[in-house]
């Protein structure tokens, strides 16, 4: 798989931040675990399969999706990929049948076709999603499935309103990535709200799960204090004395 990056996601920074957050990710990634299970449930409903022979997972991280997949499906070969080299340790601990390839999914070359290509909460980091989707589809066997999760435009809307959120693709743009193949496309979206005691806990949650990877600049004390004050002001749940953080998971399944 070899595509040109034209966008602005800093892959070196992403790798650095996720490497740093790898040991805290699982404990703080409750939404990503939920999304992994929901994606696998949808795959089972749509495919009605108990086994996929050849699997490719990109953006495997510490193996949240991998671990849930191994509980539910049998397989012959499983190739896992991540931009973080240390992820290979997690894969090896789960199963000696898993092979690992380190690299940027938009640059690595893979000479194989798969029955299932899966990914959880990685797609939003792509710089050239249109070309990457085409390449992934070209690596599917007949009747093969591409299934992944990403986030929608309302993800972290609280931070976005305060000027700190990332940009995400809307449903229409995501659908357009599949061109004329809409008949074989399933898309589902949800809104999930997490609650925290303080805005500081929100920021800690984001940092420890690595999803702040795109932000290069660090907060000054005055900026941090203003963010916390504004977060309390606009996003406090008065009835519970808590603050909210919105997730907008999207599930996409395409079958050849």
C-alpha positions as CSV (number, residue, x, y, z in Angstrom):
1,X,0.0,0.0,0.0
2,X,1.7,3.2,-1.1
3,X,-0.1,6.5,-1.2
4,X,1.0,10.2,-1.2
5,X,0.3,12.3,1.9
6,X,-1.1,15.7,1.0
7,X,-2.8,16.7,4.2
8,X,-1.5,18.0,7.5
9,X,-1.6,15.2,10.1
10,X,1.8,15.1,11.7
11,X,2.5,11.3,11.7
12,X,5.8,11.7,13.6
13,X,4.0,13.5,16.4
14,X,1.2,11.0,16.3
15,X,3.7,8.2,16.7
16,X,5.4,9.9,19.6
17,X,2.2,10.7,21.5
18,X,0.8,7.2,21.1
19,X,4.1,5.6,22.0
20,X,4.0,7.6,25.2
21,X,0.3,6.8,25.9
22,X,0.5,3.1,25.0
23,X,0.7,1.8,28.6
24,X,-2.2,4.0,29.7
25,X,-4.3,3.6,26.7
26,X,-6.3,0.5,27.6
27,X,-7.3,1.9,31.0
28,X,-8.5,5.2,29.5
29,X,-10.0,4.0,26.2
30,X,-13.4,2.9,27.4
31,X,-15.1,4.4,24.3
32,X,-12.6,2.7,21.9
33,X,-13.3,-0.7,23.6
34,X,-17.1,0.0,23.2
35,X,-16.5,0.8,19.6
36,X,-14.4,-2.3,18.9
37,X,-17.2,-4.5,20.3
38,X,-19.9,-2.7,18.4
39,X,-18.0,-3.0,15.2
40,X,-17.5,-6.7,15.6
41,X,-21.2,-7.2,16.4
42,X,-22.1,-5.3,13.2
43,X,-19.7,-7.4,11.2
44,X,-21.3,-10.6,12.5
45,X,-24.8,-9.4,11.7
46,X,-23.9,-8.3,8.2
47,X,-21.6,-11.2,7.2
48,X,-23.1,-14.0,9.3
49,X,-19.7,-15.6,9.4
50,X,-17.9,-17.4,12.3
51,X,-14.5,-17.4,10.6
52,X,-12.4,-15.2,8.4
53,X,-9.4,-16.9,6.8
54,X,-7.0,-14.0,6.2
55,X,-7.2,-10.8,8.4
56,X,-5.5,-7.5,8.2
57,X,-5.8,-4.9,11.0
58,X,-4.3,-1.5,10.6
59,X,-3.8,0.8,13.6
60,X,-3.9,-2.1,16.0
61,X,-2.4,-0.2,18.9
62,X,-2.3,-2.2,22.1
63,X,-4.8,-4.6,20.7
64,X,-8.2,-3.5,21.9
65,X,-9.9,-4.6,18.7
66,X,-7.5,-7.5,18.2
67,X,-8.3,-9.0,21.7
68,X,-12.1,-8.8,21.1
69,X,-11.8,-10.3,17.6
70,X,-9.8,-13.3,18.9
71,X,-12.7,-14.0,21.4
72,X,-15.3,-14.1,18.6
73,X,-13.7,-15.4,15.4
74,X,-11.4,-18.1,14.1
75,X,-8.8,-17.3,11.5
76,X,-5.9,-18.7,9.5
77,X,-3.6,-15.7,9.2
78,X,-3.7,-12.3,11.0
79,X,-1.5,-9.4,9.9
80,X,-1.5,-6.5,12.3
81,X,-0.1,-3.0,11.6
82,X,0.7,0.1,13.6
83,X,2.9,3.1,13.2
84,X,4.2,2.4,16.7
85,X,6.9,-0.4,16.8
86,X,6.2,-1.3,20.4
87,X,2.7,-2.5,19.5
88,X,4.3,-5.7,18.2
89,X,4.9,-6.7,21.9
90,X,1.1,-6.6,22.6
91,X,0.3,-8.6,19.5
92,X,2.8,-11.3,20.3
93,X,1.3,-11.6,23.8
94,X,-2.1,-12.2,22.4
95,X,-1.3,-14.9,19.8
96,X,1.8,-16.3,18.2
97,X,-0.2,-16.6,15.0
98,X,-0.3,-12.8,14.6
99,X,2.3,-11.2,12.3
100,X,3.1,-7.6,12.8
101,X,4.3,-4.9,10.3
102,X,5.3,-1.5,11.6
103,X,4.7,1.6,9.4
104,X,2.3,4.2,8.2
105,X,-0.8,2.5,6.6
106,X,-0.6,5.2,3.9
107,X,3.0,4.2,2.9
108,X,3.5,0.5,3.6
109,X,3.4,-2.1,0.8
110,X,1.5,-5.3,1.3
111,X,1.4,-7.9,-1.4
112,X,-1.7,-9.9,-0.3
113,X,-5.5,-10.0,-0.4
114,X,-7.7,-10.5,2.7
115,X,-11.1,-11.7,3.7
116,X,-11.4,-9.0,6.3
117,X,-9.6,-5.7,6.7
118,X,-10.5,-4.0,10.1
119,X,-9.5,-1.0,12.1
120,X,-10.7,0.8,15.2
121,X,-10.4,4.6,15.8
122,X,-7.5,5.1,13.4
123,X,-9.1,6.3,10.2
124,X,-9.3,9.9,11.4
125,X,-5.5,10.2,11.3
126,X,-5.2,9.5,7.6
127,X,-3.9,12.3,5.4
128,X,-5.3,10.9,2.1
129,X,-8.4,8.9,3.0
130,X,-9.7,8.8,-0.5
131,X,-6.6,7.0,-1.9
132,X,-6.2,4.8,1.2
133,X,-9.8,3.5,0.9
134,X,-9.2,2.6,-2.8
135,X,-6.0,0.8,-1.9
136,X,-7.6,-1.1,1.0
137,X,-10.5,-2.2,-1.2
138,X,-8.0,-3.4,-3.8
139,X,-6.6,-5.7,-1.1
140,X,-10.0,-7.4,-0.5
141,X,-10.8,-10.9,-1.8
142,X,-14.1,-11.5,-3.6
143,X,-16.8,-11.0,-1.0
144,X,-14.2,-9.5,1.3
145,X,-15.1,-7.0,4.0
146,X,-13.6,-3.6,4.9
147,X,-14.8,-2.6,8.4
148,X,-13.6,0.3,10.5
149,X,-14.6,2.9,13.0
150,X,-13.9,6.6,13.0
151,X,-15.3,9.8,14.6
152,X,-17.9,12.3,13.3
153,X,-18.1,16.1,13.3
154,X,-19.6,16.3,16.8
155,X,-16.6,14.4,18.4
156,X,-15.2,16.4,21.3
157,X,-17.6,19.2,20.4
158,X,-17.0,20.8,23.8
159,X,-13.3,21.3,23.0
160,X,-14.1,22.4,19.4
161,X,-16.4,25.1,20.8
162,X,-13.5,26.4,22.9
163,X,-11.2,26.3,19.9
164,X,-9.2,23.1,20.6
165,X,-10.9,20.3,18.7
166,X,-9.8,18.3,15.6
167,X,-11.6,18.4,12.3
168,X,-13.5,15.2,11.3
169,X,-15.2,14.1,8.1
170,X,-19.0,14.2,8.0
171,X,-21.2,11.3,6.9
172,X,-21.6,12.6,3.4
173,X,-17.9,12.9,2.9
174,X,-17.2,9.5,4.3
175,X,-19.8,8.0,1.9
176,X,-18.2,9.7,-1.0
177,X,-14.9,7.9,-0.4
178,X,-16.6,4.7,-1.8
179,X,-17.7,6.3,-5.1
180,X,-20.3,4.2,-6.9
181,X,-20.1,1.4,-4.4
182,X,-22.8,2.7,-2.1
183,X,-25.0,-0.4,-2.5
184,X,-22.5,-2.5,-0.5
185,X,-21.9,0.2,2.1
186,X,-23.3,0.2,5.7
187,X,-22.8,3.3,7.9
188,X,-24.0,3.8,11.5
189,X,-23.3,6.7,13.8
190,X,-23.9,7.4,17.5
191,X,-23.5,10.1,20.0
192,X,-22.1,9.0,23.4
193,X,-21.5,11.4,26.3
194,X,-19.0,10.7,29.0
195,X,-19.1,12.5,32.3
196,X,-16.2,13.7,34.4
197,X,-15.8,15.4,37.8
198,X,-13.7,18.2,36.4
199,X,-12.4,19.7,33.1
200,X,-9.0,18.7,34.2
201,X,-10.1,15.0,34.3
202,X,-11.4,15.5,30.7
203,X,-8.0,16.7,29.6
204,X,-6.2,13.9,31.4
205,X,-8.5,11.3,29.8
206,X,-7.7,12.7,26.4
207,X,-4.0,12.8,27.0
208,X,-3.7,9.3,28.5
209,X,-5.6,7.8,25.6
210,X,-3.3,9.5,23.1
211,X,-6.1,11.2,21.1
212,X,-4.5,14.6,21.6
213,X,-1.7,13.5,19.2
214,X,-2.3,16.2,16.6
215,X,-1.8,19.1,19.0
216,X,1.8,20.2,18.8
217,X,1.7,23.2,21.2
218,X,1.4,22.7,24.9
219,X,-0.8,24.8,27.2
220,X,0.6,27.7,29.1
221,X,-0.7,28.0,32.6
222,X,-3.0,30.9,31.7
223,X,-4.4,29.1,28.6
224,X,-5.0,26.0,30.7
225,X,-6.8,28.0,33.4
226,X,-9.0,29.7,30.9
227,X,-9.9,26.5,29.2
228,X,-10.9,24.9,32.5
229,X,-12.9,28.0,33.5
230,X,-14.7,28.1,30.2
231,X,-15.3,24.3,30.2
232,X,-17.0,24.7,33.6
233,X,-19.0,27.7,32.3
234,X,-20.4,26.0,29.2
235,X,-20.4,22.3,29.8
236,X,-21.3,21.7,33.4
237,X,-24.1,19.3,34.0
238,X,-25.8,21.3,36.8
239,X,-28.0,18.4,38.1
240,X,-25.0,16.2,38.7
241,X,-22.2,18.8,39.3
242,X,-20.2,17.0,36.5
243,X,-18.9,18.1,33.0
244,X,-19.5,16.4,29.7
245,X,-17.3,15.1,26.9
246,X,-19.0,14.1,23.6
247,X,-17.9,11.2,21.4
248,X,-19.3,10.7,17.9
249,X,-18.4,7.2,16.8
250,X,-19.1,6.1,13.2
251,X,-19.0,2.5,12.0
252,X,-18.4,1.8,8.3
253,X,-18.6,-1.7,6.7
254,X,-18.1,-2.3,3.0
255,X,-18.5,-5.7,1.4
256,X,-17.1,-6.6,-2.1
